[in-house]
Amino acid sequence: MSQLDTLTDQQLVAIWPQQHEPVFAEIYNRYWDRLLAVAYHRLENLQDAEECVQDVFCKFWAVRYEFKLKGKDLSFYLAQAIRNQIFTFLRRKYRIKEENKALQTQEQQINFLTPERQFIIAELSKKFDEAIEDLPPQCKLVYLLKKDEGLTVNEIAERLHISINTVKSHLKKANKDLRKNTELLTLVVFVLSLLQKK
């Protein structure tokens, strides 16, 4: 068999199901610098640009079992992916900035919390985060794109290059698994409401 670096993008994608890691490594090495240049040109920050490129490849790896070019060049797919990731990064950065402003205001209002109350809230949040981490990798990715980035089912399908039905299936499983924590979430809301009244 030919060396991977002699194969076209289409040939690499065709054998990806049989050679996951070697093919991914070749695509990674082939496109990393190009995507980094695009991200850096837009963000003007090397660390932020590297984070965006890394996120693109993490998501690319997550869809390795289902990925199909569907008539598009791999370079086109990855170029679109990095543009989407840059947009997501900037939107998240803006949201974090706004949330930090809100938190600064809230911190002045919650200084009355006792260490015991702070511990309870921290433990409850930790348990729910652990439940999310326990989801299967792609299921977790779909759920977080929906929950944290507010993407629609169609947007998630386009972002991950998977079918709409697959996205719906992942969301259904995530909600089913996380439903086990309904009582926990109810308790969190109850505790917070009590604290706000005091």
Backbone as CSV, one residue per row, in Angstrom:
resi,resn,N_x,N_y,N_z,CA_x,CA_y,CA_z,C_x,C_y,C_z
1,MET,0.841,-1.203,0.000,0.000,0.000,0.000,0.875,1.250,0.000
2,SER,0.458,2.288,-0.697,1.233,3.510,-0.794,1.334,4.179,0.568
3,GLN,2.386,4.988,0.714,2.508,5.782,1.924,1.346,6.765,1.987
4,LEU,0.885,7.042,3.178,-0.285,7.913,3.321,-0.048,9.307,2.762
5,ASP,1.186,9.786,2.851,1.430,11.149,2.380,1.405,11.270,0.860
6,THR,1.289,10.137,0.175,1.181,10.169,-1.289,-0.268,10.088,-1.754
7,LEU,-1.182,9.858,-0.819,-2.594,9.705,-1.171,-3.297,11.057,-1.241
8,THR,-4.344,11.115,-2.047,-5.170,12.318,-2.105,-6.078,12.363,-0.881
9,ASP,-6.683,13.520,-0.655,-7.618,13.643,0.465,-8.759,12.640,0.335
10,GLN,-9.277,12.490,-0.864,-10.386,11.571,-1.092,-9.983,10.134,-0.764
11,GLN,-8.767,9.759,-1.125,-8.284,8.409,-0.835,-8.099,8.206,0.665
12,LEU,-7.624,9.242,1.341,-7.454,9.150,2.794,-8.793,8.948,3.488
13,VAL,-9.785,9.739,3.085,-11.115,9.622,3.692,-11.705,8.241,3.430
14,ALA,-11.436,7.697,2.250,-11.987,6.386,1.886,-11.459,5.276,2.781
15,ILE,-10.204,5.378,3.219,-9.619,4.313,4.055,-9.639,4.664,5.542
16,TRP,-10.220,5.819,5.871,-10.247,6.237,7.278,-10.912,5.209,8.195
17,PRO,-12.024,4.595,7.789,-12.661,3.613,8.677,-11.747,2.440,9.043
18,GLN,-10.793,2.124,8.178,-9.899,0.996,8.440,-8.617,1.419,9.161
19,GLN,-8.234,2.673,9.014,-6.984,3.141,9.615,-7.219,4.487,10.304
20,HIS,-7.929,4.455,11.393,-8.329,5.685,12.061,-7.165,6.606,12.412
21,GLU,-6.267,6.128,13.244,-5.218,6.998,13.764,-4.199,7.421,12.709
22,PRO,-3.687,6.502,11.873,-2.716,6.926,10.848,-3.293,7.945,9.869
23,VAL,-4.521,7.719,9.426,-5.144,8.647,8.476,-5.387,10.002,9.138
24,PHE,-5.879,9.979,10.377,-6.119,11.236,11.088,-4.817,12.008,11.254
25,ALA,-3.747,11.304,11.602,-2.451,11.960,11.783,-1.979,12.614,10.486
26,GLU,-2.192,11.935,9.366,-1.787,12.495,8.075,-2.599,13.747,7.738
27,ILE,-3.911,13.684,7.953,-4.757,14.851,7.685,-4.390,16.000,8.625
28,TYR,-4.133,15.656,9.874,-3.731,16.642,10.883,-2.464,17.359,10.438
29,ASN,-1.451,16.603,10.051,-0.181,17.198,9.620,-0.331,17.978,8.314
30,ARG,-1.231,17.526,7.480,-1.416,18.148,6.171,-2.119,19.502,6.276
31,TYR,-3.004,19.641,7.252,-3.840,20.845,7.294,-3.633,21.738,8.512
32,TRP,-2.880,21.307,9.495,-2.725,22.099,10.720,-2.241,23.521,10.431
33,ASP,-1.135,23.640,9.704,-0.557,24.963,9.447,-1.509,25.863,8.666
34,ARG,-2.226,25.287,7.712,-3.155,26.086,6.908,-4.291,26.640,7.770
35,LEU,-4.847,25.763,8.596,-5.956,26.202,9.451,-5.481,27.203,10.493
36,LEU,-4.266,26.994,10.998,-3.721,27.923,11.990,-3.536,29.311,11.384
37,ALA,-3.086,29.360,10.144,-2.897,30.649,9.472,-4.223,31.390,9.331
38,VAL,-5.275,30.648,8.979,-6.603,31.256,8.841,-7.088,31.789,10.187
39,ALA,-6.948,30.972,11.227,-7.422,31.364,12.556,-6.626,32.546,13.106
40,TYR,-5.322,32.517,12.908,-4.484,33.605,13.434,-4.778,34.917,12.717
41,HIS,-5.019,34.845,11.424,-5.335,36.054,10.655,-6.602,36.718,11.194
42,ARG,-7.551,35.905,11.639,-8.822,36.448,12.139,-8.739,36.861,13.605
43,LEU,-8.053,36.073,14.419,-8.052,36.303,15.862,-6.871,37.143,16.343
44,GLU,-5.772,37.125,15.582,-4.559,37.876,15.920,-4.020,37.499,17.294
45,ASN,-4.215,36.244,17.662,-3.699,35.724,18.931,-3.356,34.261,18.704
46,LEU,-2.076,33.914,18.862,-1.626,32.568,18.528,-2.274,31.506,19.409
47,GLN,-2.370,31.770,20.697,-2.962,30.788,21.610,-4.430,30.534,21.274
48,ASP,-5.170,31.596,21.008,-6.581,31.444,20.638,-6.717,30.709,19.309
49,ALA,-5.825,31.036,18.363,-5.862,30.382,17.055,-5.579,28.892,17.185
50,GLU,-4.587,28.536,17.988,-4.254,27.123,18.198,-5.409,26.383,18.857
51,GLU,-6.080,27.044,19.787,-7.231,26.429,20.461,-8.343,26.123,19.463
52,CYS,-8.593,27.056,18.554,-9.637,26.856,17.546,-9.295,25.695,16.621
53,VAL,-8.049,25.633,16.171,-7.636,24.548,15.277,-7.729,23.209,16.000
54,GLN,-7.301,23.183,17.259,-7.370,21.947,18.030,-8.815,21.490,18.188
55,ASP,-9.718,22.424,18.423,-11.134,22.086,18.563,-11.698,21.516,17.266
56,VAL,-11.276,22.086,16.135,-11.726,21.579,14.836,-11.313,20.126,14.668
57,PHE,-10.074,19.819,14.997,-9.601,18.448,14.821,-10.218,17.491,15.846
58,CYS,-10.511,17.982,17.034,-11.188,17.134,18.029,-12.576,16.743,17.527
59,LYS,-13.284,17.703,16.956,-14.619,17.425,16.429,-14.536,16.543,15.188
60,PHE,-13.494,16.750,14.397,-13.278,15.931,13.202,-13.046,14.475,13.601
61,TRP,-12.267,14.270,14.648,-12.003,12.915,15.144,-13.281,12.276,15.678
62,ALA,-14.136,13.075,16.290,-15.363,12.553,16.895,-16.318,11.970,15.866
63,VAL,-16.217,12.413,14.598,-17.144,11.926,13.564,-16.470,10.928,12.624
64,ARG,-15.360,10.357,13.066,-14.571,9.483,12.180,-15.352,8.275,11.668
65,TYR,-16.316,7.781,12.436,-17.051,6.588,12.019,-18.130,6.901,10.979
66,GLU,-18.531,8.153,10.898,-19.652,8.504,10.027,-19.286,9.518,8.950
67,PHE,-18.056,10.005,8.971,-17.689,11.105,8.083,-17.722,10.702,6.617
68,LYS,-18.346,11.559,5.802,-18.355,11.395,4.345,-18.223,12.786,3.730
69,LEU,-17.460,12.877,2.653,-17.246,14.177,2.023,-18.486,14.685,1.300
70,LYS,-19.309,13.779,0.802,-20.549,14.157,0.109,-20.291,15.144,-1.031
71,GLY,-19.289,14.853,-1.834,-19.015,15.667,-3.009,-18.142,16.881,-2.768
72,LYS,-17.839,17.195,-1.506,-17.012,18.354,-1.193,-15.557,17.931,-0.985
73,ASP,-14.634,18.843,-1.275,-13.228,18.587,-0.997,-12.997,18.668,0.506
74,LEU,-12.023,17.906,0.988,-11.694,17.949,2.408,-11.212,19.345,2.799
75,SER,-10.463,19.985,1.915,-9.973,21.336,2.201,-11.142,22.305,2.389
76,PHE,-12.197,22.130,1.591,-13.386,22.974,1.719,-14.071,22.705,3.057
77,TYR,-14.194,21.425,3.405,-14.841,21.051,4.662,-14.096,21.645,5.851
78,LEU,-12.766,21.504,5.874,-11.984,21.998,7.003,-11.950,23.524,7.038
79,ALA,-11.937,24.157,5.869,-11.975,25.622,5.828,-13.284,26.133,6.415
80,GLN,-14.369,25.450,6.081,-15.670,25.820,6.638,-15.700,25.548,8.138
81,ALA,-15.082,24.446,8.536,-15.060,24.082,9.956,-14.299,25.106,10.782
82,ILE,-13.153,25.586,10.276,-12.377,26.555,11.058,-13.092,27.900,11.111
83,ARG,-13.780,28.271,10.034,-14.558,29.517,10.064,-15.672,29.430,11.107
84,ASN,-16.347,28.294,11.136,-17.407,28.099,12.132,-16.844,28.123,13.545
85,GLN,-15.677,27.500,13.716,-15.072,27.434,15.043,-14.628,28.813,15.512
86,ILE,-14.095,29.612,14.597,-13.698,30.980,14.943,-14.921,31.779,15.381
87,PHE,-16.016,31.633,14.639,-17.254,32.328,14.993,-17.733,31.884,16.369
88,THR,-17.689,30.576,16.613,-18.105,30.043,17.908,-17.210,30.567,19.023
89,PHE,-15.912,30.604,18.767,-14.952,31.082,19.763,-15.230,32.538,20.120
90,LEU,-15.436,33.366,19.099,-15.692,34.784,19.348,-17.010,34.991,20.079
91,ARG,-18.008,34.198,19.712,-19.305,34.300,20.383,-19.179,33.864,21.843
92,ARG,-18.425,32.777,22.070,-18.228,32.302,23.440,-17.426,33.310,24.258
93,LYS,-16.420,33.900,23.623,-15.592,34.888,24.312,-16.423,36.092,24.732
94,TYR,-17.319,36.525,23.840,-18.197,37.652,24.163,-19.148,37.274,25.293
95,ARG,-19.688,36.032,25.214,-20.624,35.591,26.246,-19.936,35.512,27.606
96,ILE,-18.701,34.996,27.604,-17.952,34.892,28.857,-17.694,36.278,29.440
97,LYS,-17.372,37.223,28.566,-17.132,38.592,29.013,-18.373,39.160,29.680
98,GLU,-19.528,38.928,29.047,-20.779,39.430,29.610,-21.130,38.706,30.906
99,GLU,-20.860,37.390,30.937,-21.154,36.617,32.142,-20.266,37.062,33.298
100,ASN,-19.015,37.393,32.991,-18.103,37.855,34.038,-18.591,39.165,34.650
101,LYS,-19.151,40.019,33.794,-19.711,41.269,34.310,-20.858,40.975,35.273
102,ALA,-21.703,40.020,34.858,-22.847,39.662,35.700,-22.383,39.016,37.000
103,LEU,-21.329,38.188,36.894,-20.820,37.510,38.083,-20.248,38.497,39.087
104,GLN,-19.607,39.533,38.584,-19.051,40.533,39.484,-20.151,41.183,40.313
105,THR,-21.297,41.381,39.660,-22.443,41.944,40.369,-23.018,40.938,41.354
106,GLN,-23.103,39.670,40.898,-23.678,38.629,41.748,-22.800,38.338,42.958
107,GLU,-21.491,38.449,42.780,-20.578,38.161,43.890,-20.850,39.079,45.077
108,GLN,-21.255,40.292,44.770,-21.563,41.226,45.846,-22.831,40.810,46.589
109,GLN,-23.679,40.037,45.890,-24.957,39.644,46.482,-24.883,38.311,47.221
110,ILE,-23.827,37.516,46.966,-23.774,36.182,47.574,-22.665,36.042,48.605
111,ASN,-22.088,37.171,48.990,-21.032,37.103,49.996,-21.550,36.576,51.328
112,PHE,-22.895,36.610,51.484,-23.477,36.142,52.741,-23.487,34.624,52.843
113,LEU,-23.181,33.893,51.742,-23.230,32.433,51.770,-22.223,31.875,52.761
114,THR,-22.686,30.976,53.582,-21.788,30.324,54.529,-20.943,29.297,53.795
115,PRO,-19.818,28.874,54.381,-18.995,27.833,53.752,-19.783,26.556,53.484
116,GLU,-20.719,26.217,54.392,-21.518,25.006,54.217,-22.397,25.111,52.970
117,ARG,-23.023,26.259,52.779,-23.887,26.451,51.613,-23.071,26.447,50.320
118,GLN,-21.917,27.083,50.360,-21.051,27.095,49.185,-20.632,25.673,48.811
119,PHE,-20.351,24.857,49.825,-19.934,23.471,49.584,-21.061,22.671,48.941
120,ILE,-22.278,22.841,49.442,-23.428,22.108,48.902,-23.641,22.446,47.432
121,ILE,-23.631,23.728,47.120,-23.846,24.156,45.737,-22.746,23.627,44.828
122,ALA,-21.499,23.690,45.307,-20.369,23.211,44.504,-20.484,21.716,44.234
123,GLU,-20.893,20.950,45.252,-21.018,19.497,45.095,-22.142,19.136,44.127
124,LEU,-23.248,19.842,44.206,-24.365,19.569,43.304,-23.983,19.861,41.852
125,SER,-23.317,20.966,41.648,-22.876,21.316,40.293,-21.872,20.302,39.772
126,LYS,-20.990,19.857,40.651,-19.966,18.886,40.266,-20.600,17.573,39.817
127,LYS,-21.611,17.120,40.534,-22.255,15.849,40.195,-22.951,15.920,38.836
128,PHE,-23.561,17.052,38.533,-24.218,17.174,37.233,-23.193,17.235,36.105
129,ASP,-22.090,17.944,36.350,-21.017,17.996,35.349,-20.448,16.604,35.099
130,GLU,-20.345,15.809,36.152,-19.833,14.445,36.007,-20.792,13.599,35.171
131,ALA,-22.088,13.835,35.341,-23.082,13.096,34.558,-22.937,13.416,33.073
132,ILE,-22.642,14.666,32.755,-22.420,15.053,31.356,-21.165,14.385,30.825
133,GLU,-20.110,14.355,31.636,-18.846,13.742,31.213,-18.997,12.254,30.960
134,ASP,-19.953,11.620,31.616,-20.160,10.176,31.456,-20.881,9.820,30.161
135,LEU,-21.403,10.813,29.454,-22.061,10.534,28.178,-21.036,10.042,27.157
136,PRO,-21.458,9.213,26.193,-20.544,8.803,25.111,-19.989,10.044,24.420
137,PRO,-18.745,9.983,23.904,-18.066,11.162,23.346,-18.884,11.990,22.366
138,GLN,-19.426,11.353,21.332,-20.153,12.140,20.332,-21.488,12.622,20.879
139,CYS,-22.098,11.820,21.724,-23.356,12.206,22.359,-23.129,13.450,23.220
140,LYS,-22.024,13.449,23.964,-21.685,14.608,24.802,-21.419,15.837,23.942
141,LEU,-20.693,15.639,22.837,-20.379,16.760,21.951,-21.644,17.395,21.395
142,VAL,-22.582,16.562,20.936,-23.845,17.066,20.394,-24.622,17.816,21.476
143,TYR,-24.680,17.244,22.673,-25.410,17.864,23.776,-24.826,19.231,24.132
144,LEU,-23.488,19.324,24.191,-22.846,20.581,24.558,-23.002,21.645,23.470
145,LEU,-22.985,21.210,22.212,-23.217,22.171,21.128,-24.624,22.759,21.230
146,LYS,-25.559,21.926,21.651,-26.942,22.377,21.814,-27.087,23.241,23.063
147,LYS,-26.513,22.780,24.166,-26.696,23.441,25.460,-25.835,24.692,25.615
148,ASP,-24.541,24.576,25.312,-23.619,25.678,25.564,-23.557,26.694,24.430
149,GLU,-23.632,26.202,23.188,-23.496,27.114,22.057,-24.839,27.499,21.446
150,GLY,-25.907,26.820,21.892,-27.241,27.177,21.423,-27.507,26.874,19.967
151,LEU,-26.786,25.887,19.414,-26.977,25.548,18.006,-28.271,24.763,17.804
152,THR,-28.867,24.906,16.637,-30.053,24.129,16.293,-29.629,22.736,15.838
153,VAL,-30.601,21.844,15.705,-30.309,20.485,15.237,-29.659,20.532,13.858
154,ASN,-30.192,21.372,12.987,-29.629,21.490,11.636,-28.202,22.014,11.665
155,GLU,-27.941,22.992,12.522,-26.595,23.566,12.626,-25.605,22.547,13.164
156,ILE,-26.047,21.742,14.133,-25.171,20.704,14.682,-24.855,19.666,13.620
157,ALA,-25.867,19.267,12.863,-25.667,18.282,11.797,-24.660,18.789,10.773
158,GLU,-24.783,20.060,10.418,-23.854,20.642,9.442,-22.458,20.770,10.037
159,ARG,-22.381,21.183,11.296,-21.083,21.364,11.951,-20.310,20.052,12.042
160,LEU,-21.004,18.979,12.439,-20.343,17.691,12.645,-20.370,16.797,11.408
161,HIS,-21.044,17.280,10.375,-21.114,16.516,9.123,-21.813,15.171,9.341
162,ILE,-22.900,15.200,10.094,-23.690,13.994,10.335,-25.147,14.306,10.010
163,SER,-25.981,13.263,9.977,-27.382,13.468,9.610,-28.170,14.106,10.754
164,ILE,-29.285,14.735,10.386,-30.163,15.345,11.385,-30.718,14.281,12.324
165,ASN,-31.053,13.116,11.778,-31.575,12.029,12.611,-30.545,11.564,13.631
166,THR,-29.274,11.560,13.231,-28.217,11.166,14.164,-28.118,12.170,15.304
167,VAL,-28.227,13.453,14.981,-28.199,14.495,16.011,-29.363,14.309,16.979
168,LYS,-30.550,14.090,16.431,-31.733,13.900,17.281,-31.574,12.678,18.174
169,SER,-30.985,11.627,17.623,-30.770,10.404,18.392,-29.829,10.657,19.564
170,HIS,-28.748,11.411,19.303,-27.797,11.724,20.373,-28.442,12.592,21.452
171,LEU,-29.230,13.572,21.037,-29.887,14.449,22.007,-30.896,13.677,22.848
172,LYS,-31.595,12.749,22.212,-32.572,11.934,22.932,-31.882,11.092,23.997
173,LYS,-30.748,10.500,23.627,-30.008,9.671,24.580,-29.455,10.522,25.718
174,ALA,-28.908,11.702,25.361,-28.341,12.580,26.384,-29.408,13.006,27.384
175,ASN,-30.555,13.415,26.872,-31.638,13.851,27.760,-32.152,12.711,28.629
176,LYS,-32.179,11.508,28.049,-32.641,10.350,28.809,-31.677,10.037,29.943
177,ASP,-30.371,10.059,29.625,-29.369,9.754,30.647,-29.328,10.827,31.728
178,LEU,-29.468,12.076,31.301,-29.385,13.175,32.262,-30.673,13.360,33.053
179,ARG,-31.757,12.742,32.554,-33.026,12.845,33.265,-32.925,12.213,34.661
180,LYS,-31.974,11.310,34.796,-31.759,10.680,36.098,-31.374,11.716,37.151
181,ASN,-30.906,12.878,36.667,-30.473,13.920,37.591,-31.550,14.979,37.818
182,THR,-32.774,14.677,37.403,-33.854,15.650,37.560,-34.047,16.046,39.019
183,GLU,-34.027,15.069,39.884,-34.208,15.358,41.304,-33.078,16.241,41.805
184,LEU,-31.867,15.987,41.299,-30.719,16.786,41.707,-30.895,18.234,41.269
185,LEU,-31.316,18.420,40.019,-31.499,19.774,39.510,-32.608,20.499,40.262
186,THR,-33.675,19.759,40.574,-34.773,20.350,41.334,-34.283,20.823,42.696
187,LEU,-33.429,20.024,43.299,-32.879,20.384,44.598,-32.001,21.626,44.493
188,VAL,-31.224,21.704,43.409,-30.375,22.882,43.208,-31.226,24.145,43.145
189,VAL,-32.285,24.081,42.334,-33.173,25.235,42.191,-33.808,25.591,43.530
190,PHE,-34.215,24.563,44.267,-34.852,24.782,45.564,-33.886,25.450,46.536
191,VAL,-32.656,24.935,46.580,-31.648,25.491,47.487,-31.344,26.938,47.131
192,LEU,-31.155,27.182,45.827,-30.833,28.540,45.399,-31.967,29.509,45.707
193,SER,-33.205,29.033,45.537,-34.345,29.907,45.818,-34.407,30.260,47.299
194,LEU,-34.069,29.297,48.143,-34.054,29.559,49.581,-32.976,30.573,49.937
195,LEU,-31.805,30.404,49.308,-30.696,31.305,49.606,-31.009,32.733,49.167
196,GLN,-31.718,32.853,48.064,-32.044,34.181,47.562,-33.054,34.892,48.459
197,LYS,-33.851,34.101,49.176,-34.878,34.692,50.031,-34.309,35.135,51.370
198,LYS,-33.142,34.584,51.711,-32.572,34.905,53.028,-31.820,36.226,52.995
